[in-house]
Amino acid sequence: MAPSRPQPRIYMTLLDLRYNYSKSLLLSSPPTTPPSSFEFDHDLTIHEMGGFNLHVVRGFICFTVFKRARIYNPSTRQLVILPAIESNLIAQVDDYNIFYFLCCDPVNDQYKLLSTITVMSDNNMQNVRSELWVFVLEAGGFWKRVAKDFPPHIPNPLELTRNGVLYYLAWTDSHTCLLVSFDIRSEEFDTMQVPRKAGDVLPRLNKWVTQIEYCGKVAVFDFTFLKETGMVDLWVVEDWRKKEWSRNTMVLKPSQMQLVTCDRLKPKGTILKGKIILVPLKLISPFYFLCYDLRTNDLEKVEIKGIPDRWFSRHPRTKYFDMEFMDTSESIKYLET
């Protein structure tokens, strides 16, 4: 008999933006087979907990506070605050974008943090400059700049890791989207330009795409027109070396179109047995996420319970939330830096 798949739990961070991280929560649900609802039953908040852009990897949670990375282990309650990156690019400007991707080299059981720093003059992506940095989470670890000749780009803050390679989507200008690969062990980068359908000229700010795993392959899920038409496109990497893609187009059943009530949804990967998780950008009650099963072309609404009522009544501009899924593989590893 094949071993059962570890059941996922949800982690959610909630921030009151009026108090500079001092008013925050980190909630978790029990591991469970995806039912029609999840419920938060644990408050894991500790001092200096909470932050932006939640990422979870093999029992660790990474988030961003004051543009610096922090890593938290819910099992041991260890909180690691990484040093700031001493970047010449940051020193030259007042405003910049920074993202962190936590990853693990499975061969050496070595954890690393990949950081992308981007500066651009405006949302039209004129005069884009960027840097890539890596931190090895071990005793004496430090930030080192890598891939200095890599094309300037701004990433989407969602990663996919398969077979020791981390993937993320990035934009080099308003209309050019790349699928970036980062070999965690060798720290080498590569790219493929994401194709578009004929006639698709939408700029970055109007496109909704994410990378996912699909039938054992890396793919790009384009759900730009999900609410408007019920249609999604799936671009599958057939041969990375030859830069070959295939495209599948799917259309929701008319009876399920009523489930897509939000204009904007945030993708959260495919941990729930191949289902793509789509989360509303606004914290509304009752809160929920959508599961899109690509195998059956079926959409399901899953309610999330246990969020304190006071968070729903706060003004959208004063609150932030993010959520991620992690399977039940907990870690007792102690990180040294």
N, C-alpha and C positions, 0 to 999 in steps of 0.2 A: 504494500500500500504506500502511495506517495505521501511524503510528509505534508501536513496541513500548512497552508499559507499563514504566516503570522498576521494576526488581526491588527488593524490600525487603531491609533488613538489620534485625537485632534488636540493641537496646541493653539491657543489664541492669546495674542498680546493686545492689551487695551491701554491707550495713553490719553491722558488729559493734557492737551497741548498748552494749557495755560500755566502749567506748573513745572516745566522743564524736567520731565521724567519722574518727578517726585510722587506723582499720583498715577500709578500704573498697576496693571494686573497681568498675571500670566496664569491662564486657566488650562486644564487638561480634562479630557474625557477618559473613561475606562476603555481598554481595548475591547472591541466588539465587532462582530460581523455586521456590515453596513445594513442597518434597519431603515425604517422610514424616518428615524430621527436619532440624533446624538444628544447627550446631555453632559455638560461640564459638572464634575463632582470633586475636583481638586483645585485648590488655589496654591500655586507654586511660587507666589511672589516673594522675593527677598529684597533686601536693601540694594538699590541701584539696579533693580531688575526692570525690564521693559525696554522696548526700542523699536526701530523701524526695520522693515525687510527681513522678516523671519525666515530662517533656513534651518532645516533639520537633517542631520546625517548620522546614522548609526548610533543613536542615543545622545547626540549632542545638538544643542540649539545655538545658532549664530544670529546675532541681531546687531543693529547699529545705533550707537548713542553719541551725539555730538560728532558725527561723522567718523567715529572710531569703532572698531569691531570688538564685540564681546562674545564669549562662548560660555554657555551654561550647560551643565550636566544635571538633569533633574534627578538622577539616581543618587549622586553623591553630593549634590548642592554646591559643587565647585563652580565658581565664576571666575573666568580668566579675562582680564582687560588687556587687549593688545596695545602696543605702543603706536603712536601716530606715525604715519608715513612721512618721511622727510623728503618731500618731492619739490623739485624746483618749479614744476608747473603750478602746484598749489601756492607756492610762495609768491607767484606773480599776479595772482588774481584774488578777488574777494569772494567770488561765487564759483562753485564747481560741483559736479556730480560725482559721487563715489559709491561703488557697490562692492560687496564682498560675497564670494562664493566659497563655502566650506566644502571640502572634498577629501577623499581618503584613497590612498594608494593601497589596494587590497593585497598586493604582493608583499609589501613591506609593513603593512598595517601602520602606515604613516599618514597623519592628518596634515593637510595644508590649507592655506587660505589664499585664494586668488582675488586680487583687488583690481578694479578698473577705475581710473580717474579720467574724467572728461570735462573739457571746457569748450563752450561754444558761445558765439555772440548772441544768438537768439534761437527760437524754436525752429527756424528755417534751416538750422544747422550750417550756417556760414562760418567759415574759419574754425573748423573743429580740430581740437588738439586732444590727445589722450595718452595715457601711460598705463602699463600693466606691471603689477607687482605681485610677488609671491612670498608668503611667510610659512616656514616649516614649523609646525607646532611640536617642538622638542626643546630640551635644555639648551640655552644659548641661541634660540631662534631669533631671527631678525628679518626685516623687510629687504628684499632685493628686487631691483628692477629687471624685467625680462622682456624679450621680444621688442627691442627698441625700434626696429624698423617696421613693426606691424601697423597696418593702415589705421589712422585715427577713426574712432567709432564711439557710439554711445550704445550700451547694451540694454536689453530687456532684463530686469532683475529676477529672472527665473531660470534655473539650471536643470539639466537632465544629465545623469551620470550612468554610463553603460560601459562595462568591461574596462574600467580604468581610465575612461575618457569622459571629460566634462564638456557638455555642449550648452551654448546659449546663443540667442539671436542678437544681432547688433545692426545698427544703421550707420552707414558711412555718409549718407546725405538723406534728404527728405524722401527719396524714392528708391534707394538701394538698400536692400536688406540682405545680410549675410548670416549663414549658419557657421558659428565659430566652434572649433574643437580645440580642447586643451588636454594633452596627454599628461595625466597627473604625475606619472613617474618620471618621464623625460623632460617635462615642462616645455614641450614643443607645441606650437599653434599651427592651425590650418583653417581654411575657410572654403565655403561654397556659397555662391550667390543664389538666393532663394528666387525661383521663377515666379512669374505672374501669368494670369490668364490674359488673353488678348483683350485689349480695351481697358484693363485695370491700370489706372493712372493715379490712384489715390495716394496722397502723401502719408508720411509716417504717423502723424497725429490722428489720422482717420482709419488706420489699419489696426486690426486686432488679430495678432498671430502669436503662436507659442510653439515650442518644440516639444515633442512627446515621443514615447516609444510605441510602435505600432507593429504588431506581429513580429517582434524581435528585431525591428529596424528603427532607425531614427527617422522621424517625420516632422513636418511642419503643419500645424493645424491652423487654418485660416477661417476664423468665425466672424469676420467683419460684417457679413450680411445675415447672421443667424436670426436676429430679431425681425429684420425687415422682410426676409424671404424664406427663412428656415433652411437656407442652403449653407453648407460648409465645404471647403476644399481641403484635401489632405495630400500634401506633397511628400512623397516617400523617397528617401535616399536609397537608390538601387545599387549604385557603385560610386563610392567616394572618390576613388582614384581617377575614374573617368568623368566625374562630375555629372552623373546621370540620375535623373529624377523620374518618377512616375506620378500621375495625379489621379486621385479618386474624388468624385463629387457626390455628396450625400444631401438628401433633403428630408427634413423632419416630417413626420406624419402630421397632417393638418390638425388632428385632435390634440397634439402636444405643443402647438405653437402658443397656446395660452399660458404655458409654464414660463415662457421667456418674457418676463414683465419688465426687466431692467434694460435700459439702453446700453449700459456698459457692465461687463462681467470680467472678473480677473481670473485667469487660468491658474490652476494649482496642481498640475501634473496628473499622473495616471496610476496612483498607488492602489486605488480601489478596484482590483481585478480588471485592469485595462480601461476603466471608465475615466474620462476626462472630467476633472472637477472644475466647475465654473462658479465663482463666488461674487455676489453683488459688491460693488464698490462702496455702497452706502450701508451703514449699520442701521437697519430698520427692524421693527418687530411685527410679526414673528420673523426671526432670522433663519436663513436657509442657504443651501447651495444646490446646484444642479449637477447631476451625474449624467454624462453623455456616453452611452455604450456604443462604441463604433462597430462592434461585431454585429449588433442587432439593430443599429440605428434607432436606439430607444433613449428617451430622456426621462429622468426621474428627479423629483423634488424631494430633498431631505432636510427636515427641520433641525435646527440646533437650539437646544434648551439649556438653561442654567446661566445665561448672561444676566448679570444684575440689571434690574429695570432702569436704574439711574443713568446707565450709559445710553439708552435709547433716547432719553429726553434732552440730552445735551446737544448744543448746536453743532452741525456738521463740521464747522471750521475749528471747533475747539477739541475735537476728538479724532483719534486715529486707531485703526485696528488692522491686524493682519492675522492670518491663520495658516497653519500647515499641518500635514499629516505625517505621522511617523509610525512604523510598525512597532511591534512590542519588543524588538531587540534592544534591550537596555545595555548600557556600558558602565563598567566600574573602573574603566581606564582613567588614570589621573594625568591630566595634561601638564607638561612642564614647558615653560618658555624662558 
